[in-house]
């Protein structure tokens, strides 16, 4: 009688770890009160600045304080529109419509003050 030897099942190929999206290097929050002209101007200016100067990646979270007024406490928002740079540390806060690009770049620590 011939003896058959069961072979061990072939090892499963190593599973690749799930690819997580890379965290954005810059995390910004823009606090606004509704879709006012000032709020929309600040958002447009912030997007333009980010697309031009933050090639390593960024995320902008828009927080409408008319809908979520309790969120103003966390970052101590006293005026709007206000941008809070959460990352990279240290936290930076800029108030206004962000029309003066040079001042915004200095405020976000992207350019040294002149």
C-alpha positions in Angstrom: 0.0 0.0 0.0 1.3 3.4 -1.0 1.3 5.9 1.7 0.3 9.5 0.7 1.7 12.4 2.6 -0.5 15.4 2.7 1.5 18.4 2.0 1.1 21.5 4.2 -0.9 24.2 2.6 1.2 26.8 0.9 1.6 29.9 3.1 -0.6 32.7 2.2 1.2 35.6 0.6 2.0 38.3 3.1 -0.9 40.7 3.3 -0.1 44.2 2.4 -1.0 46.7 5.1 -3.9 48.9 4.2 -2.7 52.1 2.7 -3.7 55.0 4.8 -3.9 58.4 3.2 -0.9 60.5 4.2 -1.8 63.1 6.8 -1.7 66.6 5.6 1.3 68.5 6.7 -0.8 71.7 7.4 -4.1 71.6 9.3 -6.0 74.9 9.2 -9.4 75.9 10.6 -11.3 78.8 9.2 -14.0 80.2 11.5 -16.8 82.1 9.8 -20.3 83.3 10.5 -22.4 82.2 7.5 -21.7 82.8 3.9 -21.0 86.5 4.2 -18.8 88.4 1.8 -16.0 88.6 4.3 -16.2 84.9 5.0 -16.2 83.9 1.4 -13.3 86.3 0.7 -11.3 84.8 3.5 -11.9 81.3 2.3 -11.0 82.1 -1.3 -7.8 83.9 -0.2 -6.8 81.1 2.1 -7.3 78.5 -0.7 -5.2 80.5 -3.1 -2.4 80.9 -0.5 -2.4 77.2 0.3 -2.4 76.1 -3.3 0.5 78.4 -4.0 2.7 78.0 -0.9 1.8 74.6 0.7 2.9 72.0 -1.9 3.5 69.4 0.9 -0.2 69.3 1.5 -2.9 71.0 3.6 -6.4 70.6 4.9 -8.9 73.4 5.6 -11.8 72.8 7.9 -14.4 75.6 7.7 -16.4 76.0 10.9 -19.6 78.1 10.7 -20.2 79.6 14.1 -23.8 80.4 13.3 -24.4 76.6 13.1 -21.9 75.6 15.9 -21.3 78.5 18.2 -19.9 76.2 21.0 -16.9 75.5 18.8 -15.6 79.1 19.3 -14.5 78.2 22.8 -11.9 75.6 21.8 -9.7 78.0 19.9 -10.8 81.1 21.8 -12.3 82.8 18.7 -13.2 86.4 19.4 -13.6 87.7 15.9 -14.4 86.3 12.4 -13.2 85.3 10.0 -10.3 83.7 11.9 -7.8 81.2 10.7 -6.2 78.9 13.2 -3.1 76.9 12.2 -3.3 73.7 14.2 -0.4 71.9 12.5 2.5 72.3 12.3 3.0 73.5 15.9 3.0 76.1 17.3 -0.6 77.1 16.9 -1.0 80.4 15.0 -4.1 82.6 14.7 -4.9 85.1 12.0 -7.9 87.4 11.9 -9.5 89.0 8.8 -10.1 88.3 5.2 -6.5 87.4 4.5 -6.2 89.9 1.6 -2.6 91.0 2.5 -0.7 87.9 1.3 2.6 89.0 2.7 1.2 89.4 6.2 -0.6 86.1 6.0 2.6 84.3 4.9 4.4 85.9 7.9 1.5 85.1 10.2 1.5 81.4 9.1 5.3 81.3 9.5 5.8 80.6 5.8 8.0 83.7 5.3 10.2 85.7 7.6 9.1 89.2 8.5 10.8 91.9 6.6 
